Structure formats: C-alpha cells, structure tokens
Amino acid sequence: MEFIKYTKIYFLISLIVLVPGLISLIFIGLRPSIDFTGGSLIEIQTRQPVSETQIRQSVADADLDLSSLVRSTDNSYLLRLKPIDQSQHDSLLVALNTSYEGVFSQRFETIGPTVGAELTKRAVMAVSLASLAIIAYIAWSFRSVPKPYSSWKFGITAIIALGHDLLVVLGLFSIFGHFFAVEVDALFVTALLTVIGFSVHDTIVVFDRIRENLGKQPHLTFSQVADFSLTETLGRSLNTSATVILTLTSLLLFGGSAIRWFVIALLIGIVSGTYSSIFNATPLLVLWTSRSKPVQK
Amino acid sequence: MRTVVFLFVLFLACFTILMPSTLHLGGLTLYRPVIRTPFFTRDLNFKLGLDLQGGSHLAYDIDTTQIPGSDWGQAVAATVANIERRVNLLGVSEAVVQTSQANDSYRLIVELPGISDINQALTTIGATAILEFKQVHQATPEAQPEFTATDLSGADLKAATVQFDQSQAASAGRPVVAIEFTPAGAQKFSQITKSSIGQRLAIFLDDQLVTAPVVQEEISDGKAIISGDFTVEAATGLAIQLTAGALPLPIHLVSQKNIGATLGSESVVKSLFAAVIGLIFIWFFMFAVYGRKGLLANIALTFYIFISLSFFKLIPITLTLAGIAGFVLSVGMAVDANVLIFERIREEQRWGRRPQAAMELGFLRAWNSVRDSNASSLITASLLFWFGTGSVRGFALTLIVGILVSLFTSITITRALLRTWNL
C-alpha cells in the first residue's frame, strides 16, 4: 500500500483535531482540580431530592466559599470549595441534615496549596523526563540503523508523534473542561504518562520494521521502505489497538463513574497514538530523512 | 508432556496463592498457606487501597524550623515513631505511616483504612500532648495563683489508663485517667507531693490546666489519678495521648481525604465486572483473528491474569481503582506481544517458509519489537511510580508487573503451547 503519497492528508486530519483543542488550550486552558490548586471537595448523597439552589443556600449559610457544584448522579453532588477543615465540613453536614434529613458525606478531601504546587511541579518533571528518557532509549536501541540514517532522528520523530498525542488529549480535555466542567487531576497525569508509553510503543514497532527493511532492501528509497514497513505492520497496529480499545470501552461502559474521565483520556490517547504512529511519525521521518539525503550524497 | 506438567505446577502455585483463605470442596477443606520467613510475612490477602475500602488519607507537614538541620533526621524519626504509636492505639488495622522528603521539608502520610471516627483520629494524631505538673502558690484564697514548674513531665510516665472513679464522693462512677510513673518519675513525684501537702498540684496538658487537686499526703508508689469533667471518649483520648507521649516536632495537616466505604465497594464490583467483559471481548477477538493460535494465546492470557494477581498478593501491591483500571488496560496490552509474534509468523509463512520454521522465526524476529516497545512502557511506568503517591503508585506498579508477566506468558508460555499443540 502507498501511505507516504497522502502525507498531506494525514497532517490535515491531525490539524483538524489539534487546532480547536489548541485554541481552547491557549484561550481557555485546562480546569485544574484541587489536586493542583488546593482546596476542598465534598461528595454528598441525599436520601430525598434536594435542589442545587437549596445546597448553595446551605453552603452560603455556613459561611463557606463554594467554587463549583456539580450533580454527579440523581441524589449526589460534588461540592468544590476553598480549603476547609474537618470541623467546618462537619458543621456544614449538620446544617444540611437539619434542613434535609438524610444527607451523607461520601467523600471529603482537603488539599493545601503547597501540596498542589508540588504535584504540578512533579507532573511537569515526570512528563519531560519520560520524553527525554524515551528519546535516549530509541536513539540507543536504533544505533544499528544503517548509514546515512541517524538514530536520533528516529527518537526525535517518535517524540514529535508523542507530542501530537499529548496535545490531542490536552486540547480535548480543555474543551471538555469548558463544556462539561471536566477537571484534570492526578489521575489525568497518570493517563497522560500511560499514553506516552503506549504511543511510543506503537511508533517503535513501525520504526523497528523500517530499520529491519532498510538493511534487507538497500535498493529501495527510504520512502518505499517506509511504505513497505507500514503495510507489514498495519495488521499488528490495528489488532493491538483493537484489544486495548475493547478493554477500555468495557471499563468506560461498566466501570462506574469514578474513573470515567480517566478511561476517556486513555481511550483518546491510545486512538491518537495508533493514528500518529502510522500517519504522522513515519511520514515525518520520511520528510526529514529525504530532505537531508541530497546533502549527504 | 513437559509443557503440561509445567503449566499444571504453575496453575497449582497460582491457585494456592489466589484461593480464599479457606475453601470447602465437597468434604475437603483447604486452607491457604501463610508465608513466614525471618524477613517478611505474607498473609496472601489482597490489599485494598483507601478508595476501594473507604478510610482516610492524611498528609502532614513536619515542622523542622525550630531545630538545627543536623538534628532533623533523628527528630523526624522520633516523631514518626510517636505517630505510629498513636495510630496503633487508634486500633485501625493495616494503617500506614510514611514519610517523604522534598528539599528541606518533610511530609508525613497517614492512611487509616476503614476508620469511622475521623475526628477522634485527627485529634489523637495531631495532639502535641505535653504533660506538665506545676506547684500552685496562692498567698490568699482571693489572690491570683502562681505556678512553679517541676521537673516532672510526660517523659516520666509509664502508662495511662482509663478507670472509673471508685470513691464514695459525688463523682463516683465518672471516668478518670490513672497514671503510673517510671521509678525515676515516682521518686520525683514523691518529693513533689511531700513538699506540697495541703497545697494544690496543677496538671497541665498542652498549656491547658486540666485539674489541680489538693495533695492530701505524700504519694510514693508512683500512681496518681487525673480526674476532671471527662466523658469516656475524652478520658480515652487523654490516656492515648499521655501514653504516646509528646511529639518531638510539631506537625500541620496539609491535606486530607475521606472516602466512604460504600463508594469504594460499588466501584470494585463495577470495575471487576468491566474487567471480565473486557477479557471475554479479547478472547473472542483473538480466536476470531488468529484461530487455533488465538486459542493458545487465550490460555496464555488466562495464565497472565493468574500470575499477575498472584504477584499482587506476594509483593504485595495495594489495589486501587486506578490500579484495577491499569490491570484491565494491561490485559489488553498483554496480548500485544502475541499479536506481534503471530503477525510475524503469518508473514514468514507468506514468504514461503514451512509452518514449523515460520513459527520459530516469528518468535525470534518479533523479539526486537517486543523488547523495544515494552522497554518504553517500562520507562514511563517507572517514572509514573516516582511521580505518584498512593493510588498513582498502585497504578504504576500494576503496569510494571503486568508488562513483565506478559512478556513471560506471551512468549514463553505461548511458545511452549504452540510447540506442543499447533503442529
């Protein structure tokens, strides 16, 4: 199959997905959860229906600063507030129970601002370190790439494809944050790092085949070898993604609400990872290596 | 034949680890073993994280600003030991006390699974519990009392227990805290009481006056009673604090998570159900795409699940919601190596190799991709372990175990099965 011929179309598709997300990311940004900003979160469940206005009123009466209120299921609400302590939480619950009997606190979290700042720092560090480690690993493991091709180009291209996947997930979550009030938390960073692993995993399988075929078929141009390798690995790429997507979909459908957005982040990242390893990473590698070829001759 | 024996032994080992602690089979009752070595003990129960069984996660800053840097290590260790004692006195099973250090600040993490009374836990852990005895001098009954410190302190305490007032006074039946001094403490106490017969002796806890009884006589047996207007809970709390002693360093609560138990158990049931559905999907998929080979891969995948779960119990890994999601994800990724190998075998056959040779070559030649792609996942999983605390770590560990076990099952076991049955 001829993949490389349609490079422009692949990049266009990527742009169509990326641009709205990027715009949203730049102008609206992400909605950081209390994991990053510090603050309090209370999940309450009521035995009888209580309206949002009633809950807002109770919180205001308790002199607490409510930053958002989301109804998660019929009789259950998520309250986000400026940091409060256990006794403030307890008195709010007592107040709610006096007005609307049978209110339970399912979850109460308070995170101080310093803890949040630390997490942000570590998340950025972890994502950058992961990217660097992967460039180094690919450059090392592809060191046997025949001349004049550079193993560093393989590594850096894999990271560009990876950046694509991260931006797709970040961009979409910025849009989700705007429309569905989805927040990014420590679990989201976990999903990002998992996507990093998977995206590169996919790219490596294709690159590995290119390396093998470069040695076996020296008479072909780089672009022909790339086409050939993509055709060969297509079955594997699609089948592996299919099994992962199957398990994630079952988690999404049956796994309960607590990890729903975590699973969605993984799903988006993995679909994007499969796409980018076939349609972005390899064409990019072809563009880069063919440009530099005449110079080396 | 050897393959069958090997797989049977492997299955028995996993079964022994994974079975419930007692199992009734007809008239036969099996007991799961407990692993005991001089270095560690494993009861082979699954460890559930706070998000699955409910409980509290508390993070404290340990304040080291008051003491010189050279003493930090020791003071922090003493503080942690003290907190551990307090947590043990709370009677929470499987509580965890950990410290982490970032630059110059120390963080103390306390996890209390299944705790019901979070307020009691917060006061018990956070109390500084400095006990002081002061002599009271009062010129006239109307004058302001003056306190002079004594050398008797909480450090001289041997034990503190809750008792009920057995005197004939009006306070009979009320809870009191009985304290017992160490021999050195008993001596000091005896001297103090001797020199202040007829006067009051004030007992301060955290600079708060608890009680100031009049000393009737010299007490030389090192035993005393602190009576106040206590409820049973307050007396118990005081006894715990006094027994645990004072904290060498002050601590401040910086983050807190309480998770209700019902939320957790619902999530466990849901995600396990999702895992089973996902597994069935994969079984069908592999069989549909790879036929007989797919069936063998499915057997290997089933072993993957048994072995991974056994490792979760052996290491042990604390299972969290994210961890279970990671495990379900890893089931999907575990067949990846098989897919790579099977595709390679297909290609080798397409290129005209005989099935036997194609199979062996497929395993050999797919290895490069399998190794490189799994290495990248291992790198990110290790960084994830470093990045995270608690539930994120659980996720990272399940991924790491998953990757390593899947390499074994999808290569070694599948190859053994293929050699035995495919051809």
HADDOCK unambig.tbl for C-alpha pairs under 7 A between the chains (distance, minus, plus):
assign (segid A and resid 106 and name CA) (segid B and resid 259 and name CA) 5.93 0.50 0.50
assign (segid A and resid 106 and name CA) (segid B and resid 260 and name CA) 4.52 0.50 0.50
assign (segid A and resid 106 and name CA) (segid B and resid 263 and name CA) 6.76 0.50 0.50
assign (segid A and resid 107 and name CA) (segid B and resid 258 and name CA) 5.20 0.50 0.50
assign (segid A and resid 107 and name CA) (segid B and resid 259 and name CA) 4.32 0.50 0.50
assign (segid A and resid 107 and name CA) (segid B and resid 260 and name CA) 5.66 0.50 0.50
assign (segid A and resid 108 and name CA) (segid B and resid 257 and name CA) 5.46 0.50 0.50
assign (segid A and resid 108 and name CA) (segid B and resid 258 and name CA) 4.77 0.50 0.50
assign (segid A and resid 108 and name CA) (segid B and resid 259 and name CA) 6.50 0.50 0.50
assign (segid A and resid 109 and name CA) (segid B and resid 256 and name CA) 5.23 0.50 0.50
assign (segid A and resid 109 and name CA) (segid B and resid 257 and name CA) 3.92 0.50 0.50
assign (segid A and resid 109 and name CA) (segid B and resid 258 and name CA) 6.01 0.50 0.50
assign (segid A and resid 110 and name CA) (segid B and resid 255 and name CA) 5.02 0.50 0.50
assign (segid A and resid 110 and name CA) (segid B and resid 256 and name CA) 4.81 0.50 0.50
assign (segid A and resid 110 and name CA) (segid B and resid 257 and name CA) 6.21 0.50 0.50
assign (segid A and resid 111 and name CA) (segid B and resid 254 and name CA) 6.17 0.50 0.50
assign (segid A and resid 111 and name CA) (segid B and resid 255 and name CA) 4.07 0.50 0.50
assign (segid A and resid 111 and name CA) (segid B and resid 256 and name CA) 6.26 0.50 0.50
assign (segid A and resid 112 and name CA) (segid B and resid 254 and name CA) 4.84 0.50 0.50
assign (segid A and resid 112 and name CA) (segid B and resid 255 and name CA) 5.45 0.50 0.50
assign (segid A and resid 122 and name CA) (segid B and resid 387 and name CA) 5.99 0.50 0.50
assign (segid A and resid 123 and name CA) (segid B and resid 387 and name CA) 6.59 0.50 0.50
assign (segid A and resid 126 and name CA) (segid B and resid 383 and name CA) 6.05 0.50 0.50
assign (segid A and resid 126 and name CA) (segid B and resid 387 and name CA) 6.00 0.50 0.50
assign (segid A and resid 130 and name CA) (segid B and resid 379 and name CA) 6.94 0.50 0.50
assign (segid A and resid 130 and name CA) (segid B and resid 380 and name CA) 5.62 0.50 0.50
assign (segid A and resid 130 and name CA) (segid B and resid 383 and name CA) 6.58 0.50 0.50
assign (segid A and resid 134 and name CA) (segid B and resid 376 and name CA) 6.31 0.50 0.50
assign (segid A and resid 187 and name CA) (segid B and resid 392 and name CA) 6.95 0.50 0.50
assign (segid A and resid 190 and name CA) (segid B and resid 384 and name CA) 6.86 0.50 0.50
assign (segid A and resid 190 and name CA) (segid B and resid 392 and name CA) 6.60 0.50 0.50
assign (segid A and resid 193 and name CA) (segid B and resid 380 and name CA) 6.25 0.50 0.50
assign (segid A and resid 193 and name CA) (segid B and resid 384 and name CA) 6.76 0.50 0.50
assign (segid A and resid 194 and name CA) (segid B and resid 380 and name CA) 6.96 0.50 0.50
assign (segid A and resid 197 and name CA) (segid B and resid 376 and name CA) 5.75 0.50 0.50
assign (segid A and resid 197 and name CA) (segid B and resid 377 and name CA) 4.33 0.50 0.50
assign (segid A and resid 197 and name CA) (segid B and resid 380 and name CA) 5.55 0.50 0.50
assign (segid A and resid 198 and name CA) (segid B and resid 377 and name CA) 6.50 0.50 0.50
assign (segid A and resid 200 and name CA) (segid B and resid 376 and name CA) 6.66 0.50 0.50
assign (segid A and resid 201 and name CA) (segid B and resid 373 and name CA) 4.22 0.50 0.50
assign (segid A and resid 201 and name CA) (segid B and resid 374 and name CA) 6.67 0.50 0.50
assign (segid A and resid 201 and name CA) (segid B and resid 376 and name CA) 6.23 0.50 0.50
assign (segid A and resid 201 and name CA) (segid B and resid 377 and name CA) 6.68 0.50 0.50
assign (segid A and resid 204 and name CA) (segid B and resid 369 and name CA) 6.94 0.50 0.50
assign (segid A and resid 204 and name CA) (segid B and resid 372 and name CA) 6.79 0.50 0.50
assign (segid A and resid 204 and name CA) (segid B and resid 373 and name CA) 5.77 0.50 0.50
assign (segid A and resid 205 and name CA) (segid B and resid 369 and name CA) 5.28 0.50 0.50
assign (segid A and resid 205 and name CA) (segid B and resid 373 and name CA) 6.54 0.50 0.50
assign (segid A and resid 208 and name CA) (segid B and resid 369 and name CA) 5.99 0.50 0.50
assign (segid A and resid 236 and name CA) (segid B and resid 339 and name CA) 5.99 0.50 0.50
assign (segid A and resid 236 and name CA) (segid B and resid 340 and name CA) 5.80 0.50 0.50
assign (segid A and resid 236 and name CA) (segid B and resid 343 and name CA) 6.34 0.50 0.50
assign (segid A and resid 240 and name CA) (segid B and resid 336 and name CA) 5.33 0.50 0.50
assign (segid A and resid 240 and name CA) (segid B and resid 339 and name CA) 6.67 0.50 0.50
assign (segid A and resid 243 and name CA) (segid B and resid 282 and name CA) 5.93 0.50 0.50
assign (segid A and resid 243 and name CA) (segid B and resid 332 and name CA) 5.11 0.50 0.50
assign (segid A and resid 244 and name CA) (segid B and resid 329 and name CA) 6.35 0.50 0.50
assign (segid A and resid 244 and name CA) (segid B and resid 332 and name CA) 4.31 0.50 0.50
assign (segid A and resid 244 and name CA) (segid B and resid 333 and name CA) 6.02 0.50 0.50
assign (segid A and resid 246 and name CA) (segid B and resid 278 and name CA) 6.20 0.50 0.50
assign (segid A and resid 246 and name CA) (segid B and resid 281 and name CA) 6.58 0.50 0.50
assign (segid A and resid 247 and name CA) (segid B and resid 278 and name CA) 4.26 0.50 0.50
assign (segid A and resid 247 and name CA) (segid B and resid 328 and name CA) 6.47 0.50 0.50
assign (segid A and resid 247 and name CA) (segid B and resid 329 and name CA) 6.35 0.50 0.50
assign (segid A and resid 247 and name CA) (segid B and resid 332 and name CA) 5.93 0.50 0.50
assign (segid A and resid 248 and name CA) (segid B and resid 329 and name CA) 6.51 0.50 0.50
assign (segid A and resid 250 and name CA) (segid B and resid 274 and name CA) 5.25 0.50 0.50
assign (segid A and resid 250 and name CA) (segid B and resid 277 and name CA) 6.30 0.50 0.50
assign (segid A and resid 250 and name CA) (segid B and resid 278 and name CA) 5.47 0.50 0.50
assign (segid A and resid 251 and name CA) (segid B and resid 271 and name CA) 6.54 0.50 0.50
assign (segid A and resid 251 and name CA) (segid B and resid 274 and name CA) 4.96 0.50 0.50
assign (segid A and resid 251 and name CA) (segid B and resid 275 and name CA) 6.88 0.50 0.50
assign (segid A and resid 254 and name CA) (segid B and resid 270 and name CA) 5.98 0.50 0.50
assign (segid A and resid 254 and name CA) (segid B and resid 271 and name CA) 6.80 0.50 0.50
assign (segid A and resid 254 and name CA) (segid B and resid 273 and name CA) 6.91 0.50 0.50
assign (segid A and resid 254 and name CA) (segid B and resid 274 and name CA) 5.13 0.50 0.50
assign (segid A and resid 255 and name CA) (segid B and resid 270 and name CA) 4.89 0.50 0.50
assign (segid A and resid 255 and name CA) (segid B and resid 271 and name CA) 4.36 0.50 0.50
assign (segid A and resid 255 and name CA) (segid B and resid 274 and name CA) 5.45 0.50 0.50
assign (segid A and resid 256 and name CA) (segid B and resid 267 and name CA) 6.05 0.50 0.50
assign (segid A and resid 256 and name CA) (segid B and resid 270 and name CA) 5.77 0.50 0.50
assign (segid A and resid 256 and name CA) (segid B and resid 271 and name CA) 6.86 0.50 0.50
